[in-house]
């Protein structure tokens, strides 16, 4: 297989490249040259946001294109139009954010989508950028040669958003850790390597259409995730499980200040932790245990010195130590930790 990856040097794109190389595929990577791609690829340079930025892609044919772009849809439009006669299939890594807010628990690929998106648009908000890019791919490659990978929460090595790296570094630091409960809160995410494997399988199977791409709901829990962080880091952290009502009463921001966590029963939890993924499972999605994702991410973090890369277009995540200490100290002590409503 001949694969073209637009990007391919960070997180999702890099995982796709490494998986393809592992299968013996011939891989071309088109990127701006800011980060080195894995060894073994053909490297083309260009900036798709600049005039004539796609010149390096003027020649060549590929069995498939994988694109992870997250900004102005017109950049995907231009690439897809340029490649439609020279690539067999276009796989666009989109997001479950393209569904109209707030999607109900158990939403599938036929749920209502955000309005106002356009393939010709400049940068807007994340949901419309992703939906506009989907429209651009469908316009250029048609419904039978386009794959729309609507990913949910993505974790694993090379993460440049900061969610799992923040928890790993926080737990490794030790001491009392504000652990947002309940412990058995179901989580839905996908290891970036499992996403990459499914993408390549989609190319091999000549799939088309939209797919929610994340683990089954409840693949793990908040408790299992943080326990895995403690086991991987070997730190002396004390997880103080705190009821969601107490977390919210303290003014803490779900998902942002407390990465991965969403309050049970909320629209946010339904949107981020309850997608129907039966289509992806039926076409080969396989999800590794949470312990493997956590352990491998910790090993990668240590290899690079402990500080994960940060995408410039995403805000930092995590709770600062002063705020955490203040919240933990606010309610005295108890069997579950330091704020009212704690759970053991």
N, C-alpha and C positions, 0 to 999 in steps of 0.2 A: 504494500500500500504506500502511496505517496501522499503525505500529509503536509498541509500548509497551516501553520499556527500564527495568527496575527497577535503578537505579544510573545508569549512563550518563555519569558524570563523570570516571571514572578508567580507565586502562589498557584492559582488554578491553571494558568497557561503552562507553567513549568511542570506541574504534575502531569498534564496531558502529554507534553513533550517527552518526559522521562518514561511514561508508560508506553508510548509509541516506540521509542527506541528499544525498550525492553522486549517488544514484540518483533523487532527486526524491521520496522517500517523505515522508509526514507523520509526524513523530516526536514522541512524548510521552516525557518523562523524569521518573521518580519517584525522588526522592532526598531526602537529609536537609538539603541546603543548605550542606554544608561546602565544596563545590567547585562552581565555576560550570560549567554544561554548555556545549557548543558553541552558538554563535549559530544561530538558526533553529528551535529546538525549542520545544514547549510544555512548561513546567516545572511539575511538581506536587511539593509538599513533604510529607514524612511520615517517620516512623521506624517501620519495621515491627516493631521489638522492643518498642514501647510499646503499652499498651492504646489501642485506637482509632487506632493508627498508620497504618492503611490507609484512613482516611476519605476522603482525597483521591481514591481510586480507586473510590469508590462509584458513579460514573456514567462512561459512556463505553464505546465498543466499538472493538476493534482486530482487525486481521487476524492479528497475532501478538504474542506477548510474548517478550522475551529477558531472562533472569534469570541473574546471575553470583554469587549469594549463596554464601558459604563458611562460614557458622556454623550455628547451630541449625536443623535441618531443619524444625521447626515453623513457622518464619518463611516458608519456601517453601510449606508446606502451607496456611497461612492465605491467602497471596496467590493460590495456584492455585485454591483453593476459591472465593474471591471472584470470580475472573475467568473461571471455566470456562464460564459461559454467555454471556460477552461478548467472548471472544477465540477466534479460529479455531485457533490453534496455540500451544503453549508450548515454547520452546526454552530448555533449561537447560544452562548451561556447567558441566559437571561436570569430572571428572579421571580420568586413568588410575589414580590412586591407589585407585579403588574396587575394583580387582581384588585377590583374596586374595594375600597375600605368600607366596612370591615367584613372580610370574608367569613362565612359561618364555619364552625368547627366541621371538619370532614370535607372541606371543599375540594372539588376535583378540577380537572383542566377545563371544564365547560362553565366554570363560575364566571360571573360578570367581570369585565376588565376595565381598567381605568379609561376615562374618556379624555379627549383632547390631545392624544398622542399623534405624532406625524413622523413619517420617515424622512421628511425634509427639514425637520426642526433643528435648531441649535440647542445648546444645553438648557435643560429645564430642571425639574426635580427628578429624583432617582427613578421613581415608578414610570413616569412618562418617557424618560430617556430610554429605559429598558424596553418599554412597549413600542416606542417609535422604532427602535432598532429591530425588534421582531417584525414589524410591518415592512421594514426595508428589506429584510432577508426574504420574506414571503413574496414581496413584489418582484424581486430579482430572480429567485430560484424556483418560485412556485411552491404550492403546498406539498408536492410529492418529492421535492429535493431539499427541503429545509427541515431542520430539527431545532426545536426551541426548548432548551434545557432550563426549566424554571426551578432554579436551585433555591433551597432554603438556607439555613445556617450552615456554613462550611467551616470545618475545623481541620487541623492537621499541620504537618510540617510546611514551612515556608509561609505561614499565615502572616499577612501584612495588614490586618485589621486590628489585631491585638487582644482578641477576646480570651482564647485559651492561654496564650502567653502571659496575660495579666494574671489569671488565676494561678498558673504554675509558679510564677515569680512571687506572688503574694503568699501562697502556701509554703513555698521554700523559705521565705523570710521568717516563718514561725510565729509563735505567740498566738494570742486570741484572734481568730478570724471570723468576721461577720459572715455567716453562711445563711443566705436567704432561703427560707423554707417554703413548703414542707420538704423534708428529705425525699419523700417519694414523688415529688413533682415530676411528671413525665416530660422528657425532652426529646426533641426531634432535630437531627442534624445529619450531615453527611461528611465523612472523611474525604478530604480532597482527592485522595488516591482512589477511593471507591467511585467518586464522581468521574474521574479520568478514565477508569476502566469501563464504566458504563458508556461514556462518550465514544470510546473506540469500538465497543461492541455495537453501538448504534450505527456506526459507519459500516461495519462488517455486515450487519443485518439489513442495511439499507432502509433504516427506519425513517419516519417523517412525522411531522406534527409536534404538538406541545407535550411535554412530560414534566410533572412535578418530580423534582429530583432531590430527595432527602430521605432519611431513614423512615421506617414505619413509626407512627406515633408511639412514644413510650419505649423506643429502642434502648434508652437508658433513663436515669433519673438524676436530679440535681445532687442527691446524696452519692450516687455511684460515681458521678463525675468528680466531685470534690474528694471523695475517698481515693479515687485513682490518682488525683493530683498529689495527695499526701503520700501515697505509696511510691509514686514515681520519684518525688523529690527527696523523700526520706527526712523531711524537715520535722521539727517538733511543733507543728501547728496544732492549735486547739480549735476545732470547728465549733463555733457557737451558733447553733441552729436557731433561727429567729423567725417567728411567724410572719407571714406576708403582711398582715395588718400593721404590725409594728414597723416593718421596713418602710411601708408607704407613709405611715404616720410620722416617721422621722424625716420625710421629704426626700428620700433616696430615689434615684431615677432607675427604673427597671431597664435592662438591656444596655444602658450606657454606663452608669456608675457601677452597676452590678452586671457585668457581661453574661450573656446567655440566659439569665434569669428573667422570667415574665410571670406576673402574678396569676395564680390559678383562677379560672373563671372570667378572666378579662378578655376584651377584644384582642389585645396584644398576644395573649397566650394562644387564643384560637387561630390567629393569623400566622404565628410563627412556629407553633408546635403541634398542629393537628391537620396538616394537609393529607389528602388521600393520595397515596403513592402506588396504588395497585397497578397502574399502567407501567411504571418503571420496574416494579418487582416482576411483572409478567414478562418483561423483555431483558431480564438478566441482572438487575441491580442487586448487589450483595454488599452487606454492611458489616464491617469488622467490629469486634467488641470495643467498648469505650476505653478499656485499659490499654489496648494497642495504640489507639489514637493518642492518648495522653502520654504514654511512655515514649513513643517515637517523637512526639513534638518536644518533649523535654530534652531528649537526646540531641535533637537539632538545635534547640536553644542553647544548650551548653556548648555545642560545637562552634556557634557564632558569638560566644561571649556573653550570652544571657539577655541581650537586648534585641527584640524582634524588629524587623523593618516596619516602617509605618507609611501607609499610602498617604500622600499629601492631600488627597481629596476627601479623606475621612477623618472625623474628629477622634482624638484620643479617647480611650475607654478606661474605666476603672475608677475605684474609690481611693481618694487620697488618704494617707495614714491618719492625718489629724481628724478628718471627718469620721473615719471608721472608729477611732478611739473614743471620740466624743459620743457617738451613738451607742457603742458598747458600754460606756460608763454611765449612760443616762438613766439606766433602769436598775442599777444595783446588780446583784448576782443572783443566780438561781441555778437549778439543775440543767437548764438548757443554755444559759449564757446571760448576756448582759443587758437585754432590753425586755420590756414587758411583752408577754405573749410568746416567749421562746419555747421551742420544742426540743425534747431530748434527742 
